[in-house]
Amino acid sequence: MDSHVQRGVFILAEMLAVRYLRRVKRLGQRLSWLSLFLPLLTSAQIDPVSRNLIQFGYNQAFEGHQPFSGYAYYYHNQPDFLRTNLTLRLTVAPTYVDSNLGFVGGLGPNTDFAVGFAGGGFADSYNEIRGGIYYPAESFDGNGGEVSFDIYHLFNPKDLIPLNLVVEGTSHYSIYDRDDDTASTFQLPNNHDDLSLRAGLRWGGIEPVLLPALAMELSVWYEGHYRTDAGAYGYSGDRELNEQSHLFWTEAALSYTMTNTEQNFYVRLTAGTSLDADRFSAYRLGGFLPLIAEYPLSLPGYFYQELSARQFVLLNGSYLVPIDKRMHWSVDLNASTAAVSYLGGEGQPGNWNSGVGGGILYHSPGNHMKVLLDYGYGINAIRDGQRGANSVGILMQIDLGPKPGEIFNPAQPGLQRGWQWLFGE
C-alpha cells in the first residue's frame, strides 16, 4: 500500500476513535454514578492463587478543587486455565480491560513468561497540580492501548521467600484529547508510542489485596522509556514530552499480624530517583489509595498525585488494633512522611511533606468483605496559601471466591497502571 494512503487510513482511524471516545464520555456525564470510578489496571506477575475480587477506593478533599480520586475494578486470576501451566489474569474497569496470559515454566523449570494486552478509554489522562492548586485548563484526556511481554525467573525455588528477576517490555500508544475544561490555547502533547523496559530484583512480595495480614518485600527496579513524536506542548511550548526518561527505585516493606492479639503493623520505605523525567514519568505522591498502583506513593490528606518529584524518599506506616471480641472491627492509625525534590516547573516551598490519618475497619466473618472508612490530614499540604488539608475516604474489597485468598503467598503484585476518568467538576 502507498505510504500516503497508509497515513491517510491511520489518521482516519484515529479521528473515528477520538469521536467515539468523546461520545462515550458525554454518555458518562449523563450517568452520574459512573463518575465514582477511576480504575486501577494491573499487568501482574503470574499469580498462583485463584482470585475473584472487586476493589473500590475513593478520596474526597475538604479544601480546594481536586480532580476525581478513586478506583474501581474487578480482578480475576485463574490458574490452570485450559491447561495446567496456563494462568489467566483479567482486570475489568468501566472503560478499560487489561489481560495477561502466563505460561508457568514456559522458558524452563524456574522461568515463566507472560503476554499481555490492554486498551480502552481515559487510560492516559493527565491532571496538572502545582502548589496545591488543580489546573483544569492544563489537564486533558488520554486514551491508549498496549502489548507487553514479561519474563520471571526464580533463583531459589527451594526457599520459603522467593527471589525473582522480573523483566518486562511494553509498547504503549497514547492518543490525547481535550476535555471540557482544557484551554483552547493549550497545545496537547503529540500522540505517541512509549516503548519501555522494566527490570527488577524482588525478594518476597505482597499480595494484590487490601491490608495484607502478612507480607514482606525487598526490591530494586529500573524502568526506561523511549517515546516517538516527543516534543514541546502546553502554552507556547512551555513544557516538554521527553524522548527518553529513566527511573530507578527501591522498596522495603513488612506487614505482620500478631497471632495472640490480631494487631497488625505495616511499614514501607520507598525511594526513587530519575534521569530526564517529565510530567508523564515523574514520581507522583499524594492521596491514600493503596491499590491504585503497585507501589502507591501515599500521603494522607493530600490530593491524589498532588506532588511531582524527580526524586524522593517516602516512609509509610500503619497500625491496626481490633476493638471487639470477635475482631471484626479495628481502629487504623497511619502516618507518612516524604523528602521530595520536585520536578522542574512543579516545585513549591518546602521539600518535606507529611500526613497522618486514622479510620475504622470492618471485615466480615471469613474475610469476604473489608471496608475501611478513613480520615487524612496533610500537615504540609498547601491550600489557599496556608498549610494543612483534610480529606475523607473509603476503601472496600469484596472477595467473590468460595474462600478468600491465603494470608501470605509469594505471588507478586501487578505492575499496576493507574488512570483517571473525569466527569466535570
N, C-alpha and C positions, 0 to 999 in steps of 0.2 A: 504494500500500500504506500502511496506517495506520502512523504513526511508532512506536507501541508495538510493533506486530508486527515492523517492521523492526529495532528494537533487540533484540527477543527472538531473531530469526533470527541477528543478528550475535553475540549473546552465546553462543547455542548453537554456532555455527560455531567460535568462539574456544575454547570448552570442549573440543570434539571435537579441535581441532588440538593443544591442550595435552596431552590424554590420549594422542594418537597419538605426540607427541614424547617423552613420558615412556616409552612402550613402546619406542621406538627407542633411547632412552638405556639402558634396562635391558638390551636385547639387546646393545648395545655393551659394557656392563660385562662381559658373559659372553664377549665376543670380545676378549680382552686385546690382541691385536695391533692392533686399531683404536685403542687408546689412544696409538699413536705419531703420530696425525695431528691436527694443528692447522693447517688450511689457510689459505693466503693467497688472497684473492679480488681479482680485478682488474677494473677498468672502464676500459679503456685508450683513449687517443687512437688514432686509426686508424694501424695499424702496416702499412707496405708490404711487410714481409718475411714470407715463409711460414715458420711455426714449428710444431714438434710437440715440446714439451718436458715432461719430468717433473722437478719441483723438489721437493726434500726438505731440511728443516733441523731440527735438534734441539739444544737446550742442556740440560745436566744440572749442577745445582749440587752442590757437596760439602757445604756448610754450610747449615743451615736447611731449612725446609719450603717448597718452591716450588710454585706452580701449574705445570701442564704447559706447556712452552715449545717450540713447534715448528710446522712447517707441512708440508703435502704436497698437491700438486695437479698436474693435467695442464693444460697451456696449449696451446691450438690457435689459430693465426691463419692465415686463408685469404683472401688477396687474390683478386680475380676470382671471387668466389663467385656463381654463377648468371649474373652479368653482370660486365663489366669494371670497372664503377665501384662494385661492392659488395665489402665486406670483412667476413668473419665472424670474430669473436673469441669463443672459448668457454673458460671455466675451470671445470674439474670437480674438486671436492673431495669427501671422504667423505660429507658431509651437505648440500652446498650446490652450486648451479650458478649461474654468472654468465655472461650472454651479452650480446653487443653487436653490432649490425649497423651498419656505417659506410657512408655514401654519399659517395664521393670526388667532389668538385666539385658536391655536391648543392645548394649555395647560391651557386654562382658558380665561376669558374675557380680561385680560390685559397681557397675556403671550403668545408670539409667539414662534415657533421653526422653524428650517430650517435644511435641509440635503444638503450637497454639495459634488460634485465630480469634480476633476480636474486632468489633466495629459497632458503630452507632452514632447517635447524635449527642452533641454537647460534651464530648469526652475531653476536649482540649480548651474549654472556655477559660478565660483569664480575668481575674479581678485585681484592679490596681488599688493598693492600700499603702499610704505613706503617712507617717506621723500620726497614726491612729485615725486617719480620715479615709473613707472609701470614696473613690472617684469613679462613678458610673460612666462618665463621659470618656474615660480612658480604658474602659473594660469592654469585652467583646466575647462573642460566642466562638467556639471552636468545635469542629466535628472531625472524626477521623476513624481510622481502622489500622490494624497491624497484623503481621505474621511474626512468629517467633520460633526459635529453636533452642532448646535447653539441654545441657549435659550435667549430670550429677554423679560425682564419683565418691564412693565411701572408702575412706582409708583404713578404718578399724572395725570391720564387721563383727568382731567378737567382743567388742567393748560395749558397756551399757550406754555410754554417752557417745553419740556418733560424731565423727569429724568428716565433713563433706567439703569437696570442691564443687562450686557451682559456677557454670559458665552459660551465659545467655546472649544470643544475638537476636536483634529485633529490627524490623523495618516498619516504621510508623508514619503514616501520611496524615497531615493535618490540613483542613480547609477552614478558613476563618470567615466570619460574617458579623456584621454589625447587629447589635441588639437594639431595643427601642431607645436606649439611653446613650449609645455611643455617639460622640460628637461627629458631625458631618465633616469637620476639618481634621479629624483624627485618621491618619492613614494606617490601615491594618497591616500586620506582618504578611509577607508573602506566604502563600500556600507552599508547603514543602514536605520533603521526606526526611525523617530523622532516622539515621542508621546508628544504632547504639550497640555497644558491647559492655556487658556487665560480668564481672568475675569476683569471686569471693571465697574465703575460707570461713566455715561456720562450725563451731563446736557446740553441740546441743541444738536447741531450737525451742520455739514457743508455738503452741497450737493456735490456729486462727479462730479463737473463741474469746468471749467476753470474760475478763477476770480469771485467767487460768489459775488453778489451785497450786500447781507445782510445775516449775519450768526453770531452765537456765540456758544462757547463751553467751558465748564469746565469739565475735566475728569481726572480720575486716574486709572492706569492699573497695572496688574501683568500678566506676561507670563512665564511659566515654561516649560522646555524641558527635556525629558529623551530620550537618544539615545541608541539603540542597537549597538553592534560592535564598541564601542568607542575605541580610542587608538591613538598611535603616527603615524605621517605621515611626509612627507617633505623630507629634506636631512638628512639621518641618524636619523630620528625620532626627528627632532628639533622643531616640533610643535605638538599640541595635539587637537584631537577632544574629547571634554569633554563629560563624560557620562551624566552630568546634567548641566544646566545653568538656571539662574533665573534673569528676567528683571523686573524692576519697573520704571514707568514713569508717568508723568502728563503733561497736556497741558491746557493752557488758550488761547483762540483765539476770535477775534472780527473783523468782516468785516461790514462796514457801508457806505452807499451811501447817500449823501446829496441831498434831493429831488429838491432843487432850482437850484443847480449848476451841479449836477450829478458827483461831485468829490467823490472819494472813497478812504478810507484808510483801511488797513488790517494789523493787528498786531497779532503775535503769539509768545507765550512764552512756550518753551518745555524744560523739564528737566528729566534726566533719570539716574539711577544707576543700578548696576548689581552684581551678585554673580557668580563666576566661568564662566565668559563669555569667549568664544573662538572666532576664526575668523568668525565662522558661525552665532554666536549670538550677536556679538558686535554691538553697535550703529555705523553706518557708515554715516559720514557727508560729504557733498560736492555736487556741481552742482546746477543747477537751473531748476528742472523738477518737478513742483508742483503736478502732478498727477501720479507720479511713485510710490507713497506709500501713505497709509492712513495718516501717519504722516511724510511728507517729511522733511528731515533734510538738508535744503538748505543753501549753502554758494556760492554766485555768484563768478565766476571766477575760482573756484576750479574744479578739476576732479570730476565726479560723484563717490561718495563713497570713496573719497580720504583719509579721516581720520577715523581710527577705535578707538572707545572710550569705556572704561569701564563705565565712567560716564561723563555727560556733562550738560551744561545749554546753551540754544540757544534762541536768540531773533531775530525774523524776522519782518520787517516792509516794507510796500509799500504804495505808494500814486499815484492815477490815476487822471489826470486833462484833461478834454475834451478841444480840441483846435479848433473845428469847430462849426458852428452854429447848424448843425444837430446832433452834438455829436456822430458821427460815428468814429472819430479819437481822440485818447487820448495819452498823454505822461505818461509813467510809470517810477517812481523812486522807487528804493528799496535798502535796506541795511540789512545786517545780521551780527551778532557777536556771538561768542561762546567761553566759557571756557571749555576746554577739558582735561580730564585725560585719557591718551592713554592706549590702550590695551598693555599688555606685548609683546615686540618684534616689536611693531608698532609705537613706540614713535619717536618724533622729537623735536628739540629745540623750546621752547616756547609753552605755554599752551593756548594762546589766538589766535583766528583766526577770521578774519573779511573779509567781502566782500561787495562791492557796485555795483550797476548796474542801467541801465535805458533802455528804449526802446519805441517803437511806437506800440500802439494797434489799430487795426481796428475791428469794429463789424458791421455786415451788418444790414440793416433795419429788425426789428423783432428778432434780435439776433440769426439768424440761423447759422451764422458763426462768429467765433472770431479768429483773427490771431495776435500774438504778436511777433515782432522781437526785440530781446534784446541783450544788451552787458553787460558783467560782468567783474569786476576786483577783483581778490583775493589779498587783501592787504598783508596778511601774508603767502600766498602760497609760497612754496619753489620750485624754478626752477633753476637748474644748480648752486646751492649754493647761489642764490640770492632770495630776497623776491619780490613778485609781479607776477601776472599771468593774462592773458587776455583770454576771450572767447566770442563767439557769439552763439546765439541760436534762435530757432523758436518754438513757441507753437501754436497749431491750434486745434480748436474744431468745428465740423460740426454737427448740430442738424438736423436729418433726419425726425423728427416727424412733425405732422401738425402744431404744435406750440411749442416753447421752453418750458422747464420746468419752474415751478414757481420760482420767485426770491428767496423766502425762504420757506423751508419746513423742519420740524423736522426730516426728514429721515436722518439716519446716513450714513456716507461714509463707504466704504468697508474696510475689512482687506485686504489691497492690497499688493500682493506679487510681488515685482519687480524681474526681471530675465534678463539675458543677453545672447545674441547670437552673437558671434564674427565671422567675416569672414575675417581672415587675418589681416594685419597691418592697 
